């Protein structure tokens, strides 16, 4: 069975104990929404690496105070 984009995002979030954001609109996205993963600052590189393994490119990141979010503008939610 082929995995959906949401399945892939959830698998990454599970590996880092992160939270999936469905409908995140990052800087410069002008209201467009995509998937993202909230994680610890120290896990951002791991989330990006895991995303690349699942063919998710163009990762961006924002700070959420004590947490961070890694998101993929091309991963439309």
NUTOR-590067 format. One record per residue: residue in one letter; chain; x, y, z of N, C-alpha, C in turn. Coordinates in steps of 0.1 Angstrom, whole numbers. Each point is the difference from the previous one (the first is absolute). Example, Ala and Ser with C-alpha at 12.3 -4.5 7.8 and 13.67 -1.06 7.14 Angstrom:
! NUTOR-590067
<site><res>A</res><chain>A</chain><n_x>132</n_x><n_y>-57</n_y><n_z>78</n_z><ca_x>-9</ca_x><ca_y>12</ca_y><ca_z>0</ca_z><c_x>9</c_x><c_y>12</c_y><c_z>0</c_z></site>
<site><res>S</res><chain>A</chain><n_x>-4</n_x><n_y>11</n_y><n_z>-7</n_z><ca_x>9</ca_x><ca_y>11</ca_y><ca_z>0</ca_z><c_x>-8</c_x><c_y>11</c_y><c_z>8</c_z></site>
END
This chain:
! NUTOR-590067
<site><res>X</res><chain>A</chain><n_x>8</n_x><n_y>-12</n_y><n_z>0</n_z><ca_x>-8</ca_x><ca_y>12</ca_y><ca_z>0</ca_z><c_x>9</c_x><c_y>12</c_y><c_z>0</c_z></site>
<site><res>X</res><chain>A</chain><n_x>-3</n_x><n_y>10</n_y><n_z>-9</n_z><ca_x>8</ca_x><ca_y>12</ca_y><ca_z>-1</ca_z><c_x>-4</c_x><c_y>9</c_y><c_z>12</c_z></site>
<site><res>X</res><chain>A</chain><n_x>10</n_x><n_y>6</n_y><n_z>6</n_z><ca_x>-2</ca_x><ca_y>9</ca_y><ca_z>11</ca_z><c_x>-4</c_x><c_y>14</c_y><c_z>-5</c_z></site>
<site><res>X</res><chain>A</chain><n_x>-9</n_x><n_y>6</n_y><n_z>7</n_z><ca_x>-4</ca_x><ca_y>14</ca_y><ca_z>-3</ca_z><c_x>10</c_x><c_y>9</c_y><c_z>6</c_z></site>
<site><res>X</res><chain>A</chain><n_x>0</n_x><n_y>13</n_y><n_z>-5</n_z><ca_x>8</ca_x><ca_y>10</ca_y><ca_z>5</ca_z><c_x>-2</c_x><c_y>2</c_y><c_z>15</c_z></site>
<site><res>X</res><chain>A</chain><n_x>-12</n_x><n_y>-1</n_y><n_z>5</n_z><ca_x>-3</ca_x><ca_y>1</ca_y><ca_z>14</ca_z><c_x>6</c_x><c_y>-11</c_y><c_z>8</c_z></site>
<site><res>X</res><chain>A</chain><n_x>0</n_x><n_y>-12</n_y><n_z>-6</n_z><ca_x>6</ca_x><ca_y>-12</ca_y><ca_z>7</ca_z><c_x>15</c_x><c_y>3</c_y><c_z>2</c_z></site>
<site><res>X</res><chain>A</chain><n_x>6</n_x><n_y>5</n_y><n_z>-11</n_z><ca_x>15</ca_x><ca_y>2</ca_y><ca_z>1</ca_z><c_x>3</c_x><c_y>11</c_y><c_z>11</c_z></site>
<site><res>X</res><chain>A</chain><n_x>-8</n_x><n_y>10</n_y><n_z>0</n_z><ca_x>3</ca_x><ca_y>11</ca_y><ca_z>10</ca_z><c_x>-2</c_x><c_y>-6</c_y><c_z>14</c_z></site>
<site><res>X</res><chain>A</chain><n_x>-11</n_x><n_y>-8</n_y><n_z>2</n_z><ca_x>-3</ca_x><ca_y>-5</ca_y><ca_z>13</ca_z><c_x>12</c_x><c_y>-10</c_y><c_z>5</c_z></site>
<site><res>X</res><chain>A</chain><n_x>5</n_x><n_y>-7</n_y><n_z>-10</n_z><ca_x>11</ca_x><ca_y>-9</ca_y><ca_z>4</ca_z><c_x>12</c_x><c_y>8</c_y><c_z>5</c_z></site>
<site><res>X</res><chain>A</chain><n_x>3</n_x><n_y>11</n_y><n_z>-7</n_z><ca_x>12</ca_x><ca_y>8</ca_y><ca_z>4</ca_z><c_x>-3</c_x><c_y>6</c_y><c_z>14</c_z></site>
<site><res>X</res><chain>A</chain><n_x>-12</n_x><n_y>5</n_y><n_z>2</n_z><ca_x>-4</ca_x><ca_y>6</ca_y><ca_z>13</ca_z><c_x>1</c_x><c_y>-11</c_y><c_z>11</c_z></site>
<site><res>X</res><chain>A</chain><n_x>-4</n_x><n_y>-12</n_y><n_z>-2</n_z><ca_x>1</ca_x><ca_y>-11</ca_y><ca_z>10</ca_z><c_x>14</c_x><c_y>-3</c_y><c_z>4</c_z></site>
<site><res>X</res><chain>A</chain><n_x>9</n_x><n_y>1</n_y><n_z>-10</n_z><ca_x>14</ca_x><ca_y>-3</ca_y><ca_z>3</ca_z><c_x>7</c_x><c_y>10</c_y><c_z>9</c_z></site>
<site><res>X</res><chain>A</chain><n_x>-5</n_x><n_y>12</n_y><n_z>0</n_z><ca_x>6</ca_x><ca_y>11</ca_y><ca_z>8</ca_z><c_x>-9</c_x><c_y>5</c_y><c_z>12</c_z></site>
<site><res>X</res><chain>A</chain><n_x>-11</n_x><n_y>-8</n_y><n_z>2</n_z><ca_x>-10</ca_x><ca_y>4</ca_y><ca_z>10</ca_z><c_x>-6</c_x><c_y>14</c_y><c_z>-3</c_z></site>
<site><res>X</res><chain>A</chain><n_x>-1</n_x><n_y>3</n_y><n_z>-13</n_z><ca_x>-5</ca_x><ca_y>13</ca_y><ca_z>-4</ca_z><c_x>-15</c_x><c_y>0</c_y><c_z>-2</c_z></site>
<site><res>X</res><chain>A</chain><n_x>-5</n_x><n_y>12</n_y><n_z>-4</n_z><ca_x>-14</ca_x><ca_y>2</ca_y><ca_z>-2</ca_z><c_x>-2</c_x><c_y>5</c_y><c_z>-14</c_z></site>
<site><res>X</res><chain>A</chain><n_x>-9</n_x><n_y>-7</n_y><n_z>-7</n_z><ca_x>-3</ca_x><ca_y>4</ca_y><ca_z>-14</ca_z><c_x>-9</c_x><c_y>12</c_y><c_z>-1</c_z></site>
<site><res>X</res><chain>A</chain><n_x>4</n_x><n_y>10</n_y><n_z>-7</n_z><ca_x>-8</ca_x><ca_y>12</ca_y><ca_z>-3</ca_z><c_x>-6</c_x><c_y>-2</c_y><c_z>-14</c_z></site>
<site><res>X</res><chain>A</chain><n_x>-13</n_x><n_y>0</n_y><n_z>-1</n_z><ca_x>-7</ca_x><ca_y>-1</ca_y><ca_z>-13</ca_z><c_x>-6</c_x><c_y>13</c_y><c_z>-3</c_z></site>
<site><res>X</res><chain>A</chain><n_x>6</n_x><n_y>7</n_y><n_z>-10</n_z><ca_x>-5</ca_x><ca_y>13</ca_y><ca_z>-3</ca_z><c_x>9</c_x><c_y>11</c_y><c_z>5</c_z></site>
<site><res>X</res><chain>A</chain><n_x>13</n_x><n_y>-2</n_y><n_z>1</n_z><ca_x>9</ca_x><ca_y>10</ca_y><ca_z>5</ca_z><c_x>3</c_x><c_y>10</c_y><c_z>-12</c_z></site>
<site><res>X</res><chain>A</chain><n_x>0</n_x><n_y>13</n_y><n_z>3</n_z><ca_x>3</ca_x><ca_y>10</ca_y><ca_z>-10</ca_z><c_x>13</c_x><c_y>8</c_y><c_z>5</c_z></site>
<site><res>X</res><chain>A</chain><n_x>11</n_x><n_y>-3</n_y><n_z>-6</n_z><ca_x>12</ca_x><ca_y>6</ca_y><ca_z>5</ca_z><c_x>3</c_x><c_y>13</c_y><c_z>-7</c_z></site>
<site><res>X</res><chain>A</chain><n_x>12</n_x><n_y>5</n_y><n_z>4</n_z><ca_x>4</ca_x><ca_y>13</ca_y><ca_z>-6</ca_z><c_x>0</c_x><c_y>0</c_y><c_z>-15</c_z></site>
<site><res>X</res><chain>A</chain><n_x>-5</n_x><n_y>10</n_y><n_z>-6</n_z><ca_x>0</ca_x><ca_y>2</ca_y><ca_z>-14</ca_z><c_x>-9</c_x><c_y>-10</c_y><c_z>-8</c_z></site>
<site><res>X</res><chain>A</chain><n_x>-9</n_x><n_y>-6</n_y><n_z>7</n_z><ca_x>-9</ca_x><ca_y>-10</ca_y><ca_z>-7</ca_z><c_x>-13</c_x><c_y>7</c_y><c_z>-3</c_z></site>
<site><res>X</res><chain>A</chain><n_x>-3</n_x><n_y>12</n_y><n_z>5</n_z><ca_x>-11</ca_x><ca_y>8</ca_y><ca_z>-4</ca_z><c_x>-14</c_x><c_y>-7</c_y><c_z>2</c_z></site>
<site><res>X</res><chain>A</chain><n_x>-1</n_x><n_y>-8</n_y><n_z>11</n_z><ca_x>-12</ca_x><ca_y>-7</ca_y><ca_z>3</ca_z><c_x>-1</c_x><c_y>-14</c_y><c_z>-5</c_z></site>
<site><res>X</res><chain>A</chain><n_x>9</n_x><n_y>-4</n_y><n_z>-9</n_z><ca_x>0</ca_x><ca_y>-14</ca_y><ca_z>-5</ca_z><c_x>3</c_x><c_y>-9</c_y><c_z>12</c_z></site>
<site><res>X</res><chain>A</chain><n_x>-5</n_x><n_y>-12</n_y><n_z>1</n_z><ca_x>2</ca_x><ca_y>-9</ca_y><ca_z>11</ca_z><c_x>7</c_x><c_y>-12</c_y><c_z>-4</c_z></site>
<site><res>X</res><chain>A</chain><n_x>7</n_x><n_y>-6</n_y><n_z>9</n_z><ca_x>8</ca_x><ca_y>-12</ca_y><ca_z>-2</ca_z><c_x>1</c_x><c_y>-8</c_y><c_z>13</c_z></site>
<site><res>X</res><chain>A</chain><n_x>7</n_x><n_y>-11</n_y><n_z>-1</n_z><ca_x>2</ca_x><ca_y>-9</ca_y><ca_z>12</ca_z><c_x>13</c_x><c_y>5</c_y><c_z>6</c_z></site>
<site><res>X</res><chain>A</chain><n_x>1</n_x><n_y>-1</n_y><n_z>13</n_z><ca_x>12</ca_x><ca_y>3</ca_y><ca_z>8</ca_z><c_x>0</c_x><c_y>-9</c_y><c_z>12</c_z></site>
<site><res>X</res><chain>A</chain><n_x>12</n_x><n_y>0</n_y><n_z>6</n_z><ca_x>2</ca_x><ca_y>-8</ca_y><ca_z>12</ca_z><c_x>6</c_x><c_y>8</c_y><c_z>11</c_z></site>
<site><res>X</res><chain>A</chain><n_x>-7</n_x><n_y>2</n_y><n_z>11</n_z><ca_x>5</ca_x><ca_y>7</ca_y><ca_z>12</ca_z><c_x>10</c_x><c_y>-10</c_y><c_z>7</c_z></site>
<site><res>X</res><chain>A</chain><n_x>12</n_x><n_y>5</n_y><n_z>4</n_z><ca_x>10</ca_x><ca_y>-8</ca_y><ca_z>6</ca_z><c_x>8</c_x><c_y>8</c_y><c_z>9</c_z></site>
<site><res>X</res><chain>A</chain><n_x>9</n_x><n_y>-6</n_y><n_z>8</n_z><ca_x>10</ca_x><ca_y>7</ca_y><ca_z>7</ca_z><c_x>10</c_x><c_y>6</c_y><c_z>-9</c_z></site>
<site><res>X</res><chain>A</chain><n_x>6</n_x><n_y>11</n_y><n_z>4</n_z><ca_x>10</ca_x><ca_y>7</ca_y><ca_z>-8</ca_z><c_x>12</c_x><c_y>-10</c_y><c_z>-4</c_z></site>
<site><res>X</res><chain>A</chain><n_x>3</n_x><n_y>-8</n_y><n_z>9</n_z><ca_x>12</ca_x><ca_y>-10</ca_y><ca_z>-3</ca_z><c_x>-4</c_x><c_y>-11</c_y><c_z>-10</c_z></site>
<site><res>X</res><chain>A</chain><n_x>-13</n_x><n_y>-1</n_y><n_z>-3</n_z><ca_x>-4</ca_x><ca_y>-10</ca_y><ca_z>-10</ca_z><c_x>-3</c_x><c_y>5</c_y><c_z>-14</c_z></site>
<site><res>X</res><chain>A</chain><n_x>2</n_x><n_y>13</n_y><n_z>-2</n_z><ca_x>-3</ca_x><ca_y>5</ca_y><ca_z>-14</ca_z><c_x>8</c_x><c_y>-7</c_y><c_z>-11</c_z></site>
<site><res>X</res><chain>A</chain><n_x>13</n_x><n_y>-2</n_y><n_z>2</n_z><ca_x>8</ca_x><ca_y>-6</ca_y><ca_z>-10</ca_z><c_x>-5</c_x><c_y>-14</c_y><c_z>-3</c_z></site>
<site><res>X</res><chain>A</chain><n_x>-4</n_x><n_y>-8</n_y><n_z>11</n_z><ca_x>-4</ca_x><ca_y>-13</ca_y><ca_z>-2</ca_z><c_x>-13</c_x><c_y>-1</c_y><c_z>-8</c_z></site>
<site><res>X</res><chain>A</chain><n_x>-9</n_x><n_y>10</n_y><n_z>3</n_z><ca_x>-13</ca_x><ca_y>0</ca_y><ca_z>-7</ca_z><c_x>2</c_x><c_y>3</c_y><c_z>-15</c_z></site>
<site><res>X</res><chain>A</chain><n_x>9</n_x><n_y>9</n_y><n_z>-2</n_z><ca_x>3</ca_x><ca_y>3</ca_y><ca_z>-14</ca_z><c_x>6</c_x><c_y>-12</c_y><c_z>-7</c_z></site>
<site><res>X</res><chain>A</chain><n_x>10</n_x><n_y>-7</n_y><n_z>6</n_z><ca_x>6</ca_x><ca_y>-12</ca_y><ca_z>-5</ca_z><c_x>-11</c_x><c_y>-11</c_y><c_z>-3</c_z></site>
<site><res>X</res><chain>A</chain><n_x>-8</n_x><n_y>-2</n_y><n_z>10</n_z><ca_x>-11</ca_x><ca_y>-10</ca_y><ca_z>-2</ca_z><c_x>-9</c_x><c_y>4</c_y><c_z>-12</c_z></site>
<site><res>X</res><chain>A</chain><n_x>-3</n_x><n_y>12</n_y><n_z>-1</n_z><ca_x>-8</ca_x><ca_y>5</ca_y><ca_z>-11</ca_z><c_x>6</c_x><c_y>-2</c_y><c_z>-13</c_z></site>
<site><res>X</res><chain>A</chain><n_x>13</n_x><n_y>2</n_y><n_z>-1</n_z><ca_x>7</ca_x><ca_y>-3</ca_y><ca_z>-13</ca_z><c_x>-1</c_x><c_y>-15</c_y><c_z>-3</c_z></site>
<site><res>X</res><chain>A</chain><n_x>1</n_x><n_y>-8</n_y><n_z>10</n_z><ca_x>-1</ca_x><ca_y>-15</ca_y><ca_z>-3</ca_z><c_x>-13</c_x><c_y>-3</c_y><c_z>-6</c_z></site>
<site><res>X</res><chain>A</chain><n_x>-10</n_x><n_y>8</n_y><n_z>3</n_z><ca_x>-14</ca_x><ca_y>-3</ca_y><ca_z>-4</ca_z><c_x>-3</c_x><c_y>9</c_y><c_z>-12</c_z></site>
<site><res>X</res><chain>A</chain><n_x>10</n_x><n_y>5</n_y><n_z>-7</n_z><ca_x>-1</ca_x><ca_y>8</ca_y><ca_z>-12</ca_z><c_x>-7</c_x><c_y>14</c_y><c_z>2</c_z></site>
<site><res>X</res><chain>A</chain><n_x>1</n_x><n_y>5</n_y><n_z>13</n_z><ca_x>-6</ca_x><ca_y>14</ca_y><ca_z>3</ca_z><c_x>12</c_x><c_y>9</c_y><c_z>-2</c_z></site>
<site><res>X</res><chain>A</chain><n_x>-1</n_x><n_y>10</n_y><n_z>-9</n_z><ca_x>11</ca_x><ca_y>9</ca_y><ca_z>-2</ca_z><c_x>-5</c_x><c_y>14</c_y><c_z>4</c_z></site>
<site><res>X</res><chain>A</chain><n_x>9</n_x><n_y>10</n_y><n_z>-1</n_z><ca_x>-3</ca_x><ca_y>14</ca_y><ca_z>3</ca_z><c_x>-4</c_x><c_y>3</c_y><c_z>15</c_z></site>
<site><res>X</res><chain>A</chain><n_x>5</n_x><n_y>-7</n_y><n_z>9</n_z><ca_x>-4</ca_x><ca_y>2</ca_y><ca_z>14</ca_z><c_x>4</c_x><c_y>14</c_y><c_z>5</c_z></site>
<site><res>X</res><chain>A</chain><n_x>-9</n_x><n_y>5</n_y><n_z>8</n_z><ca_x>2</ca_x><ca_y>13</ca_y><ca_z>6</ca_z><c_x>-2</c_x><c_y>-2</c_y><c_z>15</c_z></site>
<site><res>X</res><chain>A</chain><n_x>4</n_x><n_y>10</n_y><n_z>8</n_z><ca_x>-2</ca_x><ca_y>-1</ca_y><ca_z>14</ca_z><c_x>-3</c_x><c_y>14</c_y><c_z>6</c_z></site>
<site><res>X</res><chain>A</chain><n_x>-8</n_x><n_y>0</n_y><n_z>10</n_z><ca_x>-4</ca_x><ca_y>12</ca_y><ca_z>8</ca_z><c_x>2</c_x><c_y>-4</c_y><c_z>15</c_z></site>
<site><res>X</res><chain>A</chain><n_x>2</n_x><n_y>11</n_y><n_z>8</n_z><ca_x>0</ca_x><ca_y>-2</ca_y><ca_z>14</ca_z><c_x>-14</c_x><c_y>2</c_y><c_z>6</c_z></site>
<site><res>X</res><chain>A</chain><n_x>-3</n_x><n_y>-8</n_y><n_z>10</n_z><ca_x>-13</ca_x><ca_y>1</ca_y><ca_z>7</ca_z><c_x>3</c_x><c_y>1</c_y><c_z>15</c_z></site>
<site><res>X</res><chain>A</chain><n_x>8</n_x><n_y>10</n_y><n_z>3</n_z><ca_x>4</ca_x><ca_y>1</ca_y><ca_z>14</ca_z><c_x>9</c_x><c_y>-11</c_y><c_z>5</c_z></site>
<site><res>X</res><chain>A</chain><n_x>-5</n_x><n_y>-8</n_y><n_z>8</n_z><ca_x>8</ca_x><ca_y>-11</ca_y><ca_z>6</ca_z><c_x>1</c_x><c_y>-12</c_y><c_z>-10</c_z></site>
<site><res>X</res><chain>A</chain><n_x>-8</n_x><n_y>0</n_y><n_z>-10</n_z><ca_x>0</ca_x><ca_y>-10</ca_y><ca_z>-11</ca_z><c_x>3</c_x><c_y>6</c_y><c_z>-13</c_z></site>
<site><res>X</res><chain>A</chain><n_x>2</n_x><n_y>-9</n_y><n_z>-10</n_z><ca_x>2</ca_x><ca_y>4</ca_y><ca_z>-14</ca_z><c_x>-10</c_x><c_y>-8</c_y><c_z>-8</c_z></site>
<site><res>X</res><chain>A</chain><n_x>-1</n_x><n_y>5</n_y><n_z>-13</n_z><ca_x>-8</ca_x><ca_y>-7</ca_y><ca_z>-9</ca_z><c_x>8</c_x><c_y>-1</c_y><c_z>-13</c_z></site>
<site><res>X</res><chain>A</chain><n_x>0</n_x><n_y>-12</n_y><n_z>-6</n_z><ca_x>6</ca_x><ca_y>-3</ca_y><ca_z>-13</ca_z><c_x>-13</c_x><c_y>-2</c_y><c_z>-9</c_z></site>
<site><res>X</res><chain>A</chain><n_x>0</n_x><n_y>7</n_y><n_z>-11</n_z><ca_x>-11</ca_x><ca_y>-1</ca_y><ca_z>-9</ca_z><c_x>4</c_x><c_y>-1</c_y><c_z>-15</c_z></site>
<site><res>X</res><chain>A</chain><n_x>-8</n_x><n_y>-5</n_y><n_z>-8</n_z><ca_x>3</ca_x><ca_y>-2</ca_y><ca_z>-14</ca_z><c_x>-11</c_x><c_y>7</c_y><c_z>-8</c_z></site>
<site><res>X</res><chain>A</chain><n_x>3</n_x><n_y>12</n_y><n_z>-6</n_z><ca_x>-10</ca_x><ca_y>7</ca_y><ca_z>-7</ca_z><c_x>-6</c_x><c_y>-8</c_y><c_z>-12</c_z></site>
<site><res>X</res><chain>A</chain><n_x>7</n_x><n_y>-9</n_y><n_z>-6</n_z><ca_x>-5</ca_x><ca_y>-8</ca_y><ca_z>-11</ca_z><c_x>-9</c_x><c_y>-11</c_y><c_z>5</c_z></site>
<site><res>X</res><chain>A</chain><n_x>0</n_x><n_y>-3</n_y><n_z>13</n_z><ca_x>-9</ca_x><ca_y>-11</ca_y><ca_z>6</ca_z><c_x>-13</c_x><c_y>6</c_y><c_z>4</c_z></site>
<site><res>X</res><chain>A</chain><n_x>-8</n_x><n_y>3</n_y><n_z>-10</n_z><ca_x>-13</ca_x><ca_y>7</ca_y><ca_z>2</ca_z><c_x>-9</c_x><c_y>-9</c_y><c_z>9</c_z></site>
<site><res>X</res><chain>A</chain><n_x>-6</n_x><n_y>7</n_y><n_z>10</n_z><ca_x>-9</ca_x><ca_y>-7</ca_y><ca_z>9</ca_z><c_x>-15</c_x><c_y>2</c_y><c_z>-4</c_z></site>
END
